[in-house]
């Protein structure tokens, strides 16, 4: 199952639930995203030709990150660019989320292990602006 969290015309996140399954390859992100996310399901014996990736200059303005929930359970809170609460989703073991735009915060509902992938180089605290959480249920 694939979920898209949208605010007005802006895609905030793509969630790939652990139950998702398909044949072949499926890209979930548009070509212009700086972080590409795809799913592959290939049979035994299928081959991907050896290859290298060419050095290409790219310009990235915003960090997009992918989180793999290795174990546990967490809530993701979504915010628009004005820091207004938009929505929340629960993620659990095996779920994957691409955080594409807007703001987000997290609360661990259980002990949770997460693997994060995002663009580099790491810019430290210059990469984000923190703010007080105000969820619609608060």
C-alpha positions, 0 to 999 in steps of 0.5 A, spaced: 500 500 500 502 506 498 500 513 501 501 520 499 500 525 504 498 532 500 497 539 503 494 543 497 498 542 491 504 540 495 506 533 496 509 532 503 510 525 504 510 518 500 509 512 505 510 505 503 507 500 507 511 494 509 505 490 506 506 493 499 508 488 493 508 489 486 512 485 480 518 489 476 520 496 478 516 502 480 518 509 482 514 513 487 517 519 486 517 524 480 523 525 476 525 532 478 525 530 486 532 530 488 531 524 492 529 518 488 525 512 491 523 506 487 521 498 489 524 492 485 521 485 485 525 481 481 525 473 480 531 469 481 536 469 475 534 476 473 540 480 472 542 488 472 548 489 468 554 492 472 554 499 471 557 506 474 554 512 476 557 518 472 559 524 476 553 529 474 553 536 478 546 537 481 543 543 484 539 541 491 535 546 495 531 542 500 533 536 504 529 530 502 530 524 507 527 517 507 526 513 513 526 505 514 522 503 520 527 497 522 523 496 528 518 499 533 512 504 532 512 512 531 508 517 529 509 522 524 506 529 524 506 533 518 506 541 518 506 546 512 511 551 510 508 556 515 509 551 521 501 549 521 499 542 523 496 538 517 496 531 519 499 525 522 501 518 520 503 512 524 509 508 522 511 501 524 516 496 522 517 495 515 514 501 513 518 506 509 517 514 508 520 519 503 519 526 507 519 530 500 517 537 503 513 541 508 515 540 516 515 534 520 516 531 527 516 525 530 514 521 537 516 514 538 510 510 541 515 504 542 522 503 542 524 504 535 530 503 530 530 507 524 535 508 518 535 514 515 538 516 508 538 523 505 542 528 501 549 530 503 554 533 505 551 534 512 550 541 513 548 540 521 544 545 524 544 550 518 540 544 514 533 545 519 529 550 523 526 547 529 519 550 532 514 548 537 510 542 535 502 544 535 498 538 533 491 539 531 489 534 537 493 538 542 
